[in-house]
Amino acid sequence: MKERIDNKNRTIKFIKDFFISLAIFLFFPLMMISEHVEKDKRYNINIDAENCYIIMSSCVQDNSLELPEKGTYYMTGECYNYDYYLAYAGDIFEQDTVIFGNAQDKINGYWAIRIDNGVITESWFSNYKLNKKQLRPYSIKEQKKQMHFFDDISKTRMIGYYSVE
């Protein structure tokens, strides 16, 4: 009887040790993968913010977009890939205005820029409409808090940020 209890305890200990070892061997690679995925997502959305800055700056240079020379203004809008940018009515335009490309039915991003004395100084990018309170600098730590491991990059709540400074 005692021998049967000892065998049962050994079996339980073996099963417990096996699952603990399995969890350890799966946990560390998963953590390394998640950190890599997180960096990729953060990099991509920040590149989208930088591309918004580049496109808007090129529109200013080729005179298709005129910016006020005095004061601080914000411009927000929507886009589809890098082919189409629409600015919403607001500080700069009285009505929604296509800045770049041809009007699209599909939208896959929202952007914003800050204009200081006629110069674009910051840009933001997101997968949802941005409000003025969200238009501020974002640290890597803040961006990490906005992201979840299993979020698809097209559904993340992270806000991409780019600054010329």
C-alpha positions as CSV (number, residue, x, y, z in Angstrom):
1,M,0.0,0.0,0.0
2,K,2.8,2.4,1.0
3,E,4.6,1.5,-2.2
4,R,1.6,2.4,-4.3
5,I,1.4,5.8,-2.6
6,D,5.1,6.4,-3.2
7,N,4.7,5.6,-6.9
8,K,1.7,7.9,-7.1
9,N,3.6,10.7,-5.5
10,R,6.6,10.2,-7.8
11,T,4.3,10.3,-10.8
12,I,2.6,13.5,-9.6
13,K,6.1,15.0,-8.9
14,F,7.3,14.0,-12.4
15,I,4.2,15.5,-14.1
16,K,4.5,18.7,-12.1
17,D,8.3,19.0,-12.9
18,F,7.6,18.3,-16.5
19,F,5.0,21.1,-16.8
20,I,7.2,23.5,-14.9
21,S,10.2,22.7,-17.3
22,L,7.9,23.0,-20.3
23,A,6.6,26.4,-19.1
24,I,10.2,27.6,-18.6
25,F,11.4,26.5,-22.0
26,L,8.4,28.1,-23.7
27,F,8.3,31.3,-21.6
28,F,11.7,32.6,-22.4
29,P,11.6,32.2,-26.2
30,L,8.1,33.7,-26.2
31,M,9.3,36.7,-24.2
32,M,12.2,37.2,-26.7
33,I,9.8,36.9,-29.6
34,S,7.3,39.4,-28.1
35,E,10.0,42.0,-27.5
36,H,11.1,41.7,-31.1
37,V,7.5,41.9,-32.4
38,E,6.9,44.9,-30.1
39,K,10.0,46.7,-31.5
40,D,8.8,46.0,-35.1
41,K,5.3,47.4,-34.5
42,R,6.7,50.5,-32.8
43,Y,9.3,51.0,-35.6
44,N,6.6,50.6,-38.3
45,I,4.1,53.0,-36.8
46,N,6.8,55.6,-36.1
47,I,8.0,55.3,-39.7
48,D,4.4,56.0,-40.8
49,A,4.5,59.2,-38.7
50,E,7.8,60.1,-40.3
51,N,6.5,59.4,-43.8
52,C,3.5,61.7,-43.1
53,Y,6.1,64.4,-42.2
54,I,8.0,63.7,-45.5
55,I,4.9,63.8,-47.7
56,M,3.5,67.0,-46.1
57,S,6.9,68.7,-46.3
58,S,7.2,67.8,-50.0
59,C,3.7,69.3,-50.6
60,V,4.9,72.5,-48.9
61,Q,8.1,72.6,-51.0
62,D,6.2,72.1,-54.3
63,N,3.7,74.8,-53.3
64,S,0.7,72.5,-53.3
65,L,0.2,73.1,-49.5
66,E,0.5,76.6,-48.0
67,L,1.1,76.9,-44.3
68,P,0.5,80.0,-42.1
69,E,3.8,81.7,-41.3
70,K,2.9,82.9,-37.8
71,G,1.6,80.9,-34.9
72,T,1.1,77.2,-34.0
73,Y,-1.5,75.1,-35.9
74,Y,-2.5,71.5,-36.2
75,M,-3.7,69.7,-39.3
76,T,-5.3,66.3,-39.0
77,G,-6.6,63.9,-41.6
78,E,-6.8,60.4,-43.1
79,C,-4.8,58.4,-45.6
80,Y,-4.5,55.3,-47.6
81,N,-1.0,53.8,-47.7
82,Y,1.2,56.5,-49.1
83,D,-1.0,57.2,-52.1
84,Y,-3.7,59.5,-50.6
85,Y,-3.8,62.1,-47.9
86,L,-6.9,64.1,-47.0
87,A,-6.8,67.0,-44.5
88,Y,-9.9,67.5,-42.3
89,A,-11.5,70.9,-42.0
90,G,-9.9,72.7,-39.0
91,D,-7.1,75.2,-38.3
92,I,-5.9,75.3,-42.0
93,F,-8.8,74.3,-44.2
94,E,-12.4,75.3,-44.1
95,Q,-13.5,72.0,-45.6
96,D,-12.0,68.6,-46.0
97,T,-9.3,68.9,-48.7
98,V,-7.3,66.3,-50.6
99,I,-3.6,67.2,-50.2
100,F,-2.0,64.4,-52.0
101,G,-3.2,61.7,-54.4
102,N,-6.7,60.9,-55.5
103,A,-9.7,60.4,-53.2
104,Q,-10.1,56.9,-51.9
105,D,-13.0,55.0,-50.4
106,K,-10.7,52.9,-48.2
107,I,-8.8,54.4,-45.3
108,N,-6.0,52.7,-43.4
109,G,-4.6,55.4,-41.3
110,Y,-5.0,58.7,-39.6
111,W,-2.4,61.4,-39.3
112,A,-1.7,64.8,-37.8
113,I,1.0,67.4,-38.1
114,R,2.0,70.4,-36.0
115,I,3.0,73.6,-37.8
116,D,5.1,76.2,-36.0
117,N,5.6,79.5,-37.8
118,G,5.2,78.0,-41.2
119,V,7.3,74.9,-40.5
120,I,6.1,71.3,-39.9
121,T,7.8,70.3,-36.6
122,E,6.0,67.1,-35.5
123,S,3.8,64.4,-37.0
124,W,1.7,61.6,-35.6
125,F,0.1,58.5,-37.1
126,S,-2.6,56.1,-35.8
127,N,-5.1,53.5,-36.9
128,Y,-7.9,55.7,-35.4
129,K,-8.9,59.3,-35.5
130,L,-6.6,61.5,-33.3
131,N,-7.9,64.3,-31.1
132,K,-5.9,67.4,-30.1
133,K,-5.1,66.0,-26.6
134,Q,-3.3,63.1,-28.2
135,L,-1.0,65.4,-30.2
136,R,2.0,65.5,-28.0
137,P,5.4,63.8,-27.9
138,Y,5.4,60.1,-27.1
139,S,8.3,58.2,-25.5
140,I,9.1,54.6,-26.2
141,K,7.8,53.7,-22.7
142,E,4.4,55.3,-23.5
143,Q,4.2,53.6,-26.8
144,K,4.9,50.2,-25.2
145,K,1.9,50.8,-22.8
146,Q,-0.3,51.5,-25.8
147,M,0.5,48.2,-27.5
148,H,-0.6,44.6,-26.8
149,F,1.3,41.5,-27.9
150,F,-1.4,39.9,-29.9
151,D,-2.6,43.2,-31.6
152,D,-2.4,43.2,-35.3
153,I,-0.4,46.3,-36.4
154,S,-3.5,47.5,-38.2
155,K,-5.6,47.4,-35.0
156,T,-3.0,48.6,-32.5
157,R,-4.0,51.6,-30.3
158,M,-0.4,52.9,-30.5
159,I,0.3,56.4,-31.8
160,G,3.3,56.8,-34.0
161,Y,5.3,59.9,-33.4
162,Y,8.0,61.8,-35.3
163,S,9.8,65.1,-34.4
164,V,12.3,67.0,-36.4
165,E,14.2,68.0,-33.2
